[in-house]
Amino acid sequence: MFEEYCDRNNIQHIKNAVRTPRANGQVERVNQLILSYLRTTTEEPKDWDMALHVLQWSINSTKNSTTGYSPNELIFDYMPTDLIQNRLLAAVQDGVHNEEIPINEKRILAAENIKSERERWKKRFDSKHSNPTMYAEGDLVLIQNEPPATGESRKLEPKYKGPYIIARVLGNDRYLIEDIPGINITNRKFCSVFSSDKMKKWCECSPELDISSDDEAEDDFRSGKAELSS
């Protein structure tokens, strides 16, 4: 039904990669802006929604560093009345609004600015990130440990946990991770999707570990001690 709704209204529905917030970077950046505003303007956290109308006006009326225009200028071609009756801000807006630039030219220039800025940020991102590690079905891996929030410090928690097995290669740098058959790390069966940057290879041979019995070997295998040698 949602896809049909998008088709009827000419909405392009783009799906994001699983467990990768950075794949939706533009939305995450707006969320960061909204949270920073709410932290400084909301006295009672439970009443955060009461400040949204002022926040919305502020964002839509502020000049965007990428496009060079405010959202209101690009959509309505004028600046709405100031909700907080800020006369100084209104005077500044009047001075800016005197620019006689057709709305179509503004939108074309904004689109060009977005494209060039997007290419610049892509080059910056690619320069700091290497190609993802490739895994195959049946490989043993460790995954990033995400301990639940308990109110206590988690700095000394292990960074990785495992090992687990790659049950299926999903493509697009996504892998279905499950418990090794017959060996469960926890009481509940584990099954989830991870990307290569959230895991690393399990070191099957560990010369640094001195194991004297099968019981000790199984205990170390469950606890993930062999990751020390990787």
Phi, psi and omega per residue, in radians:
M1 nan -0.673 3.138
F2 -1.164 -0.714 3.105
E3 -1.099 -0.683 3.105
E4 -1.137 -0.668 3.090
Y5 -1.078 -0.757 3.125
C6 -1.104 -0.707 3.141
D7 -1.136 -0.735 -3.129
R8 -1.124 -0.563 -3.070
N9 -1.823 0.241 3.100
N10 0.973 0.742 3.119
I11 -1.728 2.205 3.098
Q12 -1.495 1.942 -3.107
H13 -1.631 1.925 -3.128
I14 -1.861 2.146 -3.133
K15 -1.561 2.513 -3.108
N16 -1.701 2.789 3.087
A17 -1.183 2.550 -3.090
V18 -1.185 2.383 3.044
R19 0.986 0.602 3.123
T20 -2.412 1.494 -3.111
P21 -1.023 -0.540 -3.094
R22 -1.157 -0.292 3.083
A23 -1.179 -0.318 3.094
N24 -2.028 0.885 -2.970
G25 -1.026 -0.652 -3.104
Q26 -1.127 -0.743 3.123
V27 -1.188 -0.713 3.125
E28 -1.082 -0.619 3.116
R29 -1.172 -0.705 3.092
V30 -1.151 -0.710 3.095
N31 -1.046 -0.682 3.113
Q32 -1.093 -0.729 3.112
L33 -1.117 -0.767 -3.132
I34 -1.104 -0.767 -3.134
L35 -1.120 -0.714 3.134
S36 -1.117 -0.614 3.094
Y37 -1.201 -0.812 -3.086
L38 -1.142 -0.572 3.141
R39 -1.110 -0.592 -3.050
T40 -1.672 -0.177 -3.071
T41 -2.082 -0.215 -3.084
T42 -1.812 2.004 3.134
E43 -1.330 -0.691 3.129
E44 -1.944 1.991 -3.084
P45 -0.941 -0.550 -3.111
K46 -1.225 -0.314 -3.098
D47 -1.793 0.461 -3.075
W48 -1.071 -0.533 -3.087
D49 -1.233 -0.315 -3.138
M50 -1.231 -0.327 -3.106
A51 -1.721 0.023 -3.034
L52 -1.184 -0.585 -3.102
H53 -1.167 -0.647 3.089
V54 -1.252 -0.690 3.110
L55 -1.088 -0.753 3.139
Q56 -1.057 -0.779 3.130
W57 -1.105 -0.705 -3.105
S58 -1.120 -0.804 -3.129
I59 -1.135 -0.772 -3.088
N60 -1.245 -0.341 -3.096
S61 -1.784 -0.084 -3.110
T62 -1.618 2.399 3.119
K63 -1.107 2.247 3.131
N64 -1.465 2.318 -3.077
S65 -1.176 -0.415 -3.127
T66 -1.491 -0.910 -3.087
T67 -1.353 -0.508 -3.069
G68 1.546 -0.022 3.132
Y69 -2.379 2.816 3.041
S70 -1.424 2.711 3.090
P71 -0.984 -0.660 3.133
N72 -1.080 -0.670 3.141
E73 -1.139 -0.707 -3.081
L74 -1.306 -0.464 -3.098
I75 -1.654 -0.867 -3.036
F76 -1.758 -0.274 -3.095
D77 1.132 0.461 3.031
Y78 -2.831 2.872 -3.136
M79 -1.741 2.080 3.107
P80 -1.092 2.868 3.137
T81 -1.121 2.431 -3.126
D82 -1.140 2.145 -3.126
L83 -1.176 -0.540 -3.083
I84 -1.708 0.145 3.070
Q85 0.972 0.812 3.124
N86 -1.509 1.804 -3.045
R87 -1.179 -0.663 3.137
L88 -1.106 -0.780 3.115
L89 -1.125 -0.670 3.132
A90 -1.109 -0.674 3.120
A91 -1.144 -0.695 3.107
V92 -1.133 -0.729 3.136
Q93 -1.126 -0.651 3.113
D94 -1.090 -0.669 3.128
G95 -1.159 -0.673 3.140
V96 -1.262 -0.601 -3.036
H97 -1.283 -0.178 -3.124
N98 -1.291 -0.152 3.111
E99 -1.151 2.130 -3.119
E100 -1.593 1.385 3.102
I101 -2.063 2.160 3.135
P102 -0.995 2.539 -3.074
I103 -1.068 -0.633 -3.141
N104 -1.118 -0.668 3.108
E105 -1.179 -0.661 3.099
K106 -1.062 -0.779 -3.102
R107 -1.188 -0.662 3.103
I108 -1.136 -0.774 3.131
L109 -1.121 -0.696 3.116
A110 -1.114 -0.721 3.118
A111 -1.110 -0.710 3.106
E112 -1.132 -0.707 3.109
N113 -1.116 -0.699 3.118
I114 -1.114 -0.752 -3.116
K115 -1.111 -0.813 -3.126
S116 -1.160 -0.665 3.131
E117 -1.200 -0.657 3.121
R118 -1.116 -0.725 3.114
E119 -1.146 -0.664 -3.138
R120 -1.136 -0.756 -3.141
W121 -1.223 -0.556 3.089
K122 -1.133 -0.773 3.103
K123 -1.069 -0.694 -3.139
R124 -1.152 -0.725 3.135
F125 -1.163 -0.809 -3.107
D126 -1.117 -0.544 -3.116
S127 -1.215 -0.360 -3.085
K128 -1.852 -0.009 -3.087
H129 -2.226 2.297 3.127
S130 -1.535 2.982 3.112
N131 -1.140 2.520 -3.102
P132 -1.152 2.590 3.073
T133 -1.264 2.383 -3.122
M134 -1.642 2.338 3.095
Y135 -2.106 2.788 3.128
A136 -2.124 2.787 3.115
E137 -1.047 2.283 -3.119
G138 1.721 -0.185 3.102
D139 -1.175 2.532 3.054
L140 -1.646 2.313 -3.070
V141 -2.411 2.790 2.937
L142 -1.828 2.534 -3.140
I143 -2.068 2.702 -3.139
Q144 -1.044 2.347 -3.126
N145 -1.486 2.200 3.104
E146 -2.121 1.401 -3.103
P147 -1.131 2.544 3.140
P148 -1.165 2.627 3.135
A149 -1.243 2.130 3.134
T150 -2.109 -0.031 -3.080
G151 1.586 -0.150 3.121
E152 -1.775 2.835 -3.137
S153 -1.133 2.413 -3.139
R154 -2.018 0.268 -3.079
K155 -1.173 -0.503 -3.114
L156 -1.650 0.072 3.097
E157 -1.224 2.570 3.085
P158 -1.025 2.462 -3.132
K159 -1.306 -0.451 -3.123
Y160 -2.286 2.751 3.076
K161 -2.409 2.741 -3.132
G162 2.573 -2.847 0.210
P163 -1.551 2.792 3.034
Y164 -2.217 2.998 -3.124
I165 -2.055 2.508 3.066
I166 -1.407 1.897 -3.082
A167 -1.390 -0.569 -3.103
R168 -2.766 2.459 3.043
V169 -1.581 2.033 -3.050
L170 -1.561 -0.261 -3.073
G171 1.594 2.872 -3.135
N172 0.960 0.686 3.094
D173 1.063 0.681 3.080
R174 -2.230 2.428 -3.072
Y175 -2.360 2.454 3.059
L176 -1.541 2.061 -3.070
I177 -1.859 2.322 3.131
E178 -2.392 2.952 3.025
D179 -1.117 2.589 3.030
I180 -1.162 2.301 -3.126
P181 -0.906 2.166 3.126
G182 1.528 -0.143 -3.136
I183 -2.330 1.831 3.125
N184 -1.774 2.298 3.105
I185 -1.214 -0.671 3.123
T186 -2.190 3.031 3.138
N187 -1.169 -0.560 3.140
R188 -1.570 2.403 -3.136
K189 -1.117 2.345 -3.097
F190 -1.755 2.336 3.089
C191 -2.755 2.044 -3.103
S192 -2.755 2.989 -3.124
V193 -1.888 2.323 -3.138
F194 -2.339 2.716 2.990
S195 -1.736 2.878 -3.029
S196 -1.138 -0.470 -3.133
D197 -1.334 -0.108 3.116
K198 -1.819 0.186 -3.126
M199 -2.650 2.963 3.084
K200 -2.586 2.852 -3.060
K201 -1.175 2.520 3.059
W202 -1.482 2.297 3.132
C203 -1.502 1.842 -3.081
E204 -1.229 -0.679 3.130
C205 -1.733 2.137 -3.065
S206 -2.248 1.581 -3.127
P207 -1.179 -0.321 -3.112
E208 -1.334 -0.289 -3.105
L209 -1.682 2.189 3.124
D210 -1.729 1.738 -3.068
I211 -1.855 2.174 -3.057
S212 -1.817 -0.202 -3.118
S213 -2.599 2.833 3.130
D214 -1.132 -0.611 3.140
D215 -1.114 -0.760 3.132
E216 -1.146 -0.648 3.119
A217 -1.081 -0.737 -3.136
E218 -1.173 -0.668 3.122
D219 -1.103 -0.769 3.124
D220 -1.156 -0.638 3.125
F221 -1.092 -0.709 -3.135
R222 -1.238 -0.673 -3.046
S223 -1.391 -0.309 3.116
G224 1.453 0.405 -3.119
K225 -1.127 -0.501 -3.077
A226 -1.148 -0.210 3.110
E227 -1.152 -0.280 -3.128
L228 -1.113 -0.405 -3.073
S229 -1.646 -0.078 -3.057
S230 -1.458 nan nan
